[in-house]
């Protein structure tokens, strides 16, 4: 009889432990309450100056912004799990709950905002082109219509080219900007088009110094936001964190640290909810 009581008690303890574990797992998978064991953040892995995976870890402006936000939510750097978020996968990753939020040169658009929510914006960039330094055939936006352009599948930049910026151009979508850069190097394409902040990061890499140049066309306004699952209470918390980052000087420091070497002329920090069309 005594054995039966112990077994029953043990079963009760086990059930409670499993219940607590399940609750803890939910906390781990969602950073909405903060302070859990980990938070999962989506970034780009191949964008110098913004989001890049290196042998020493992760670096870039988006990484710095995401790290600051995570800290404000109650997570230290070693509690962050970074996940690669390619342009075509971002909405799906948020909808499935693969990540808690995404900071990956994620331009806020009406089409995307119908599927996910956005905090921010936290950076205003402009679509531009990167060409070979010795190529003088692209002097204006109109010249792009006769060229082979590369951008990333699922990106706003690719859609902009097709819809309005250079509809007659030969657009060649690649899976990553790094792949586009290879095509630009070997002459398979004439120009790489995306946000000037991204292009500046590539042009500033030591191995490419002097090989490429920015067109300087500023063809669009790209409002970078932090994507969260539709209806998530993280949106308001992230907005508060972004406001703190600007007010305490951490935003300016992140800009200088990541874009300074490329001599990138950034816009001032945008106000939360101020979407430049």
Secondary structure, DSSP 8 states (H G I E B T S, - for coil): -HHHHHHHHHHHHHHHHHHHHHHHHHHHH-TTS--SS-EEEEE-SEETTTEEEETTEEESHHHHHHHHHHHHTT--GGGEEEEE--GGGHHHHHHHTS-SEE-SS-B--HHHHTTEEEEEEEEEE-EEEEEETT--S--SGGGGGGSEEEEETT-HHHHHIIIII-TTSEEEEESSHHHHHHHHHHTS-SEEEEEHHHHHHHHTSGGGTTTEEE-----S-EEEEEEEETT-THHHHHHHHHHHHHHTTHHHHHHHHHHGGGT--------TT----
